[in-house]
Amino acid sequence: MLIRPAMREYRTWSLDSRRWASFQPRPDDIIIATSPKCGTTWMQQIVGSLIFQNAEPREFPKVSPWIDQRFAGSTEETYALLEAQAHRRFIKTHLPIDGLPLYDEIRYVFVARDGRDVALSAHNHFSGNSPATLATFDRIGLEDPVIGRPYPRLPADPAEYFRVWISTSAVHGQSDGLPTPSFFEFVSGYWAERQRPNVLLVHYADLSVDLEGEMRRIAAFLRIDVDDALWPTLVAAARFEAMKAVGPTLMPRVAAQLVGGADRFFDKGVTGRWRGVLSDADLALYDAKVREKFSPTLARWVEGGRAAIGDPRTRLD
């Protein structure tokens, strides 16, 4: 049953929330929601291995479509792909929760990450857009009156980009995130829904420290039983090194989208990559934004995950 429709429209060079208008849910659908560079593909690997009960690498654009992406394939093609799927569907989105329809029968898995790491991972990704990708984004931006401009060319220096990311918006009324919707508002939106029984908050740091424990937690939330003998294989396949080794299979389109292809897409997979890159002044900017946008508990969770605060559902602020 629909709890509420999407409450806000989001349109950037890479995504368009209007593409969800024709969505027809199935009762067991799973939506993997992340701000870009927070562990989207990691969660697709985890959920896919749980659904299929094996660790075989799969082409995620086909088995786990991204409905709101607007730069590769039509809306009609995406829905035809979804409609034809016989397996339990797991759908990727980079939309804030107020840009999505909210259903009570669908399971929403939201993944967050320390914003400083997000910014530096985003710089690696977005600064690697190929000339063809930039041309496509330019066309989208110039043809869409809501955007009305070509894709921004980002600074080569990651610290300089961080300062752009934390102070410049791609969406009207927001204050950060270029070239994507605001990271801070994205996280705050899903945090506000954390006590819904069909919403699970997962953190990149927790996955990094206790991958098997988090995978078992995700499986329980999705009501998927896994034979104990399978767990070592599934966990091994979800480790960064294993995913990077089969990166061209998992994400074949990035060969054309990014300079460096899958090697650039699967870059570091670490926490704390901002250390030694951001200055004290940069970190002060980040801390000020955190105080402005997050409650103290949310701030601690975004930095350290469940290891820092326990289960987010039990926290009142």
For each residue, the residues with C-beta under 8 A, 3 or more apart:
1: 103 104 105
2: 5 101 102 103
3: 102 103 104
4: 7 101 102
5: 2 101
6: 9 17 20 98 99 100 101
7: 4 98 99
8: 17 96 98 99
9: 6 17 18 99
10: 15 16 17 68 95 96 99 171 181
11: 15 16 17 18 144 146 147
12: 15 16 147 170 171 179 180 181
13: 71 137 140 141 147 151 170 179
14: 69 70 71 94 137 179 180
15: 10 11 12 68 69 70 94 95 180
16: 10 11 12 19 68 70
17: 6 8 9 10 11 20 68 95 99 100
18: 9 11 21
19: 16 22 67 68 69 70 75 78
20: 6 17 23 67 68 95 99 100 101
21: 18
22: 19 75 79
23: 20 67 79 101
24:
25: 29 103 105 106
26: 29 89
27: 105 106
28: 88 89 105 107
29: 25 26 88 89 90 91 103 105 106 107
30: 47 88 89 90 91 106 107 108 109 222
31: 90 91 93 100 106 107 108 109
32: 40 43 44 47 64 90 91 92 93 109 111
33: 93 94 95 97 100 108 109 110 111 190
34: 38 39 40 43 93 94 110 111 112
35: 38 94 112 113 118 177 180 181 183 186 187
36: 40 94 118 122 125 180
37: 40 113 118 121 122 125
38: 34 35 111 112 113 118 204
39: 34 42 43 111 113 202 204 207
40: 32 34 36 37 43 44 92 94 111
41: 44 45 60 243 250 251 265 266
42: 39 45 46 111 204 207 238 240 243 269
43: 32 34 39 40 46 47 109 111 202 218
44: 32 40 41 47 48 60 64 90 92
45: 41 42 48 49 237 238 243 250
46: 42 43 49 50 215 218 234 238
47: 30 32 43 44 50 51 64 90 109 218 222
48: 44 45 51 52 58 60 63 64 90
49: 45 46 52 53 54 55 234 237 238
50: 46 47 53 215 218 219 222 224 226 234
51: 47 48 87 88 90 224
52: 48 49 56 58 87
53: 49 50 226 227 230
54: 49 230 233 234
55: 49 233 234 236 237 238
56: 52
57: 237 246 249 250
58: 48 52 62 63 249 250
59: 62 63 249 250 252
60: 41 44 48 63 64 92 250 251
61: 64 65 66 72 251 252 253
62: 58 59 65 81
63: 48 58 59 60 85 87 90
64: 32 44 47 48 60 61 90 91 92
65: 61 62 78 81 82 91 92
66: 61 69 78 91 92 93 94
67: 19 20 23 75 78 82 91 92 93
68: 10 15 16 17 19 20 93 94 95 99
69: 14 15 19 66 72 73 94
70: 14 15 16 19 140
71: 13 14 133 136 137 140
72: 61 69 253 257
73: 69 77 78
74: 77 78
75: 19 22 67 78 79
76: 79 80
77: 73 74 80 81
78: 19 65 66 67 73 74 75 81 82
79: 22 23 75 76 82 83
80: 76 77 83 84
81: 62 65 77 78 84 85
82: 65 67 78 79 85 89 91
83: 79 80
84: 80 81
85: 63 81 82 89
86:
87: 51 52 63
88: 28 29 30 51
89: 26 28 29 30 82 85
90: 29 30 31 32 44 47 48 51 63 64
91: 29 30 31 32 64 65 66 67 82
92: 32 40 44 60 64 65 66 67
93: 31 32 33 34 66 67 68 100
94: 14 15 33 34 35 36 40 66 68 69 180 181
95: 10 15 17 20 33 68 99 100 181
96: 8 10 99 100 181 182 185 186 189 190
97: 33 100 102 108 110 189 190 192 193
98: 6 7 8 189
99: 6 7 8 9 10 17 20 68 95 96 181
100: 6 17 20 31 33 93 95 96 97
101: 2 4 5 6 20 23
102: 2 3 4 97 108 193
103: 1 2 3 25 29 106 198
104: 1 3 198
105: 1 25 27 28 29 198
106: 25 27 29 30 31 103 198
107: 28 29 30 31 198 200 221 222
108: 30 31 33 97 102 190 193 196 198 199 200
109: 30 31 32 33 43 47 200 202 218 221 222
110: 33 34 97 190 199 200 201 202
111: 32 33 34 38 39 40 42 43 202 203 204 207
112: 34 35 38 187 190 201 202 203 204 301 302 305
113: 35 37 38 39 117 118 121 203 204 205 271 302
114: 117 118 204 205 271 272 274 302 303
115: 118 119 183 184 187 286 289 290 302
116: 119 120 162 274 278 283 286
117: 113 114 120 121 204 270 271 272 273 274
118: 35 36 37 38 113 114 115 121 122 183
119: 115 116 122 123 158 161 162 165 166 183 274
120: 116 117 123 124 158 162 273 274 277 278
121: 37 113 117 118 124 125 267 268 273
122: 36 37 118 119 125 126 161 165 180
123: 119 120 126 127 154 158 161 162 165
124: 120 121 127 128 158 264 267 268
125: 36 37 121 122 128 258 264 265 267
126: 122 123 129 154 179
127: 123 124 154 155 156 161
128: 124 125 258 259 260 264
129: 126 133 134 137 151 257 258 259
130: 133 134 256 257 258 259
131: 134 135
132: 135 136 256 257
133: 71 129 130 136 137 256 257 258
134: 129 130 131 137 138 151 153
135: 131 132 138 139
136: 71 132 133 139 140
137: 13 14 71 129 133 134 140 141 150 151
138: 134 135 141 142 150 151
139: 135 136 142 143
140: 13 70 71 136 137 143 144 147 151
141: 13 137 138 144 147 148 149 150 151
142: 138 139 147 148 149 150
143: 139 140
144: 11 140 141 147 148
145: 148
146: 11 172
147: 11 12 13 140 141 142 144
148: 141 142 144 145
149: 141 142 152
150: 137 138 141 142
151: 13 129 134 137 138 140 141 179
152: 149 178 179
153: 134
154: 123 126 127 161 164 179
155: 127 160 161 164
156: 127 160
157: 160 161
158: 119 120 123 124 161 162 277
159: 162 163 277 278 279 282
160: 155 156 157 163 164
161: 119 122 123 127 154 155 157 158 164 165
162: 116 119 120 123 158 159 165 166 274 277 278 282
163: 159 160 166 167 282 285
164: 154 155 160 161 167 168 178
165: 119 122 123 161 162 168 176 177 178 183
166: 119 162 163 176 285 286 289
167: 163 164 175 176 285
168: 164 165 176 177 178
169: 172 173 174 175 176 177 178 182
170: 12 13 174 177 178 179 180 181
171: 10 12 174 177 181 182
172: 146 169
173: 169
174: 169 170 171 177 181 182 185
175: 167 169 182 184
176: 165 166 167 168 169 182 183 184 289
177: 35 165 168 169 170 171 174 180 181 182 183 184 186
178: 152 164 165 168 169 170
179: 12 13 14 126 151 152 154 170
180: 12 14 15 35 36 94 122 170 177 183
181: 10 12 35 94 95 96 99 170 171 174 177 185 186
182: 96 169 171 174 175 176 177 185 186
183: 35 115 118 119 165 176 177 180 186 187
184: 115 175 176 177 187 188 289 290 293 294
185: 96 174 181 182 188 189 293
186: 35 96 177 181 182 183 189 190
187: 35 112 115 183 184 190 191 294 298 302
188: 184 185 191 192 293 294 298
189: 96 97 98 185 186 192 193
190: 33 96 97 108 110 112 186 187 193 194 199 201
191: 187 188 194 201 298 301 312
192: 97 188 189
193: 97 102 108 189 190 196 199
194: 190 191 199 201 312 313 315
195: 199 313
196: 108 193 199
197:
198: 103 104 105 106 107 108
199: 108 110 190 193 194 195 196
200: 107 108 109 110 217 218 221
201: 110 112 190 191 194 301 312 313
202: 39 43 109 110 111 112 206 207 214 217 218
203: 111 112 113 206 207 301 302 304 305 306
204: 38 39 42 111 112 113 114 117 207 208 271 305
205: 113 114 208 209 271 304 305 307
206: 202 203 209 210 213 214 305 306 307
207: 39 42 111 202 203 204 210 211 214
208: 204 205 211 270 271
209: 205 206 307
210: 206 207 213 214
211: 207 208 214 215 235 238 239
212: 215 216 231 235
213: 206 210 216 217
214: 202 206 207 210 211 217 218
215: 46 50 211 212 218 219 231 234 235 238
216: 212 213 219 220 226 231
217: 200 202 213 214 220 221
218: 43 46 47 50 109 200 202 214 215 221 222
219: 50 215 216 222 224 225 226
220: 216 217 223
221: 107 109 200 217 218
222: 30 47 50 107 109 218 219
223: 220
224: 50 51 219
225: 219
226: 50 53 216 219 230 231 234
227: 53 230 231
228: 231
229: 232
230: 53 54 226 227 233 234
231: 212 215 216 226 227 228 234 235
232: 229 235 236
233: 54 55 230 236 237
234: 46 49 50 54 55 215 226 230 231 237 238
235: 211 212 215 231 232 238 239
236: 55 232 233 239 242
237: 45 49 55 57 233 234 242 243
238: 42 45 46 49 55 211 215 234 235 242 243
239: 211 235 236 242 243
240: 42 243 244 266 269
241: 244 245
242: 236 237 238 239 245 246
243: 41 42 45 237 238 239 240 246 247 250 266 269
244: 240 241 247 262 263 266 269
245: 241 242
246: 57 242 243 249 250
247: 243 244 250 251 254 261 262 263 265 266
248: 251 252 255 261 262
249: 57 58 59 246 252
250: 41 45 57 58 59 60 243 246 247 262
251: 41 60 61 247 248 254 262 265 266
252: 59 61 248 249 255
253: 61 72 256 257
254: 247 251 257 258 261 262 264 265
255: 248 252 258 261 262
256: 130 132 133 253
257: 72 129 130 132 133 253 254
258: 125 128 129 130 133 254 255 261 264 265
259: 128 129 130 264
260: 128 263 264 265
261: 247 248 254 255 258 264 265
262: 244 247 248 250 251 254 255 265 266
263: 244 247 260 266 267
264: 124 125 128 254 258 259 260 261 267
265: 41 125 247 251 254 258 260 261 262
266: 41 240 243 244 247 251 262 263 269
267: 121 124 125 263 264
268: 121 124 273
269: 42 240 243 244 266
270: 117 208 273
271: 113 114 117 204 205 208
272: 114 117 275
273: 117 120 121 268 270 277
274: 114 116 117 119 120 162 277 278
275: 272 278
276:
277: 120 158 159 162 273 274
278: 116 120 159 162 274 275 282 283 286
279: 159 282 283
280: 283 284
281: 284 285
282: 159 162 163 278 279 285 286
283: 116 278 279 280 286 287
284: 280 281 287 288
285: 163 166 167 281 282 288 289
286: 115 116 166 278 282 283 289 290
287: 283 284 290 291
288: 284 285 291 292
289: 115 166 176 184 285 286 292 293
290: 115 184 286 287 293 294 299 302
291: 287 288 294 299
292: 288 289
293: 184 185 188 289 290
294: 184 187 188 290 291 298 299 302
295: 298 299 317
296: 299 300 317
297: 300 301 309 315 317
298: 187 188 191 294 295 301 302 317
299: 290 291 294 295 296 302 303
300: 296 297 303 304 308 309
301: 112 191 201 203 297 298 304 305 306 308 309 312 315
302: 112 113 114 115 187 203 290 294 298 299
303: 114 299 300 308
304: 203 205 300 301 307 308 309
305: 112 203 204 205 206 301 308 309
306: 203 206 301 309 310 311 312
307: 205 206 209 304
308: 300 301 303 304 305
309: 297 300 301 304 305 306 312 315
310: 306 314 315
311: 306 314 315
312: 191 194 201 301 306 309 315
313: 194 195 201
314: 310 311
315: 194 297 301 309 310 311 312
316:
317: 295 296 297 298
